[in-house]
Amino acid sequence: MKVLVAVGSKYGATRGLADVIGQEIGSVGFDVDVEDACDVLSVTAYDAVIVGSAIYGGLWRRDASALIEEHADELKKRDVWLFSSGVREVKEPGYATGEAEKLTELVGAEQHAMFAGALDYDRLNVGERAIIRAINPPMGDHRDFALVRDWAHEIGVRLLFLALA
Ligand SMILES: Cc1cc2nc3c(=O)[nH]c(=O)nc-3n(C[C@H](O)[C@H](O)[C@H](O)COP(=O)(O)O)c2cc1C
């Protein structure tokens, strides 16, 4: 059984979560590719697909949401899980919400999980710094790798059941 973990990440925090998810599912015994969503041309080689994205302005990274929208027909035939990562204090009036739920519905994904991300002010561009200064969210790395590993392990066990069925 071949598994794809595809991720939309601007500064690498969500990519770090995807790497851990890939390691954990690989440790259960599956053949796993972890790819940036923009590099995925097709999902047909995979039996199961996990797609995750950082949230910016309430939305997924465009490469990750486009991957789901453009390959929806193929994804519907596969086992799919989604995850988002963000710093929930970063919210402004008018920010879109519910995109991940819509994507979950679109492909009939098993589940959408929300994980804490990371904010490194020094790496942000001028526009992002202005937004972050106005909101003043907690800076730093809030990723809970143990939680993410547990989530990925559950997926691995579920895939094991499916593979044996
Ligand atoms: C300009 C900006 C806007 C953001 N908007 C949101 C948001 O709407 N909701 C949220 O939960 N996190 C938001 N975040 C936090 C990011 O999702 C978080 O830093 C994430 O871990 C970044 O992942 P990456 O390093 O993979 O790009 C925002 C961060 C920045 C810099």
The ligand as an ORCA input file, in Angstrom:
! r2SCAN-3c Opt
* xyz 0 1
  C       0.147     36.757      7.945
  C      -0.263     35.513      8.689
  C      -1.592     35.141      8.710
  C      -1.990     33.997      9.423
  N      -3.304     33.646      9.456
  C      -3.714     32.605     10.226
  C      -5.080     32.260     10.321
  O      -5.949     32.867      9.712
  N      -5.431     31.231     11.134
  C      -4.494     30.508     11.824
  O      -4.859     29.589     12.556
  N      -3.158     30.781     11.711
  C      -2.752     31.810     10.940
  N      -1.427     32.105     10.824
  C      -0.440     31.262     11.499
  C       0.199     30.252     10.538
  O      -0.787     29.363     10.038
  C       1.266     29.467     11.303
  O       2.301     30.344     11.577
  C       1.747     28.245     10.549
  O       2.379     27.354     11.445
  C       2.697     28.585      9.427
  O       3.042     27.383      8.755
  P       4.210     27.277      7.681
  O       5.519     27.571      8.392
  O       4.125     25.868      7.236
  O       3.935     28.259      6.583
  C      -1.017     33.215     10.104
  C       0.335     33.595     10.050
  C       0.718     34.720      9.359
  C       2.170     35.116      9.337
*
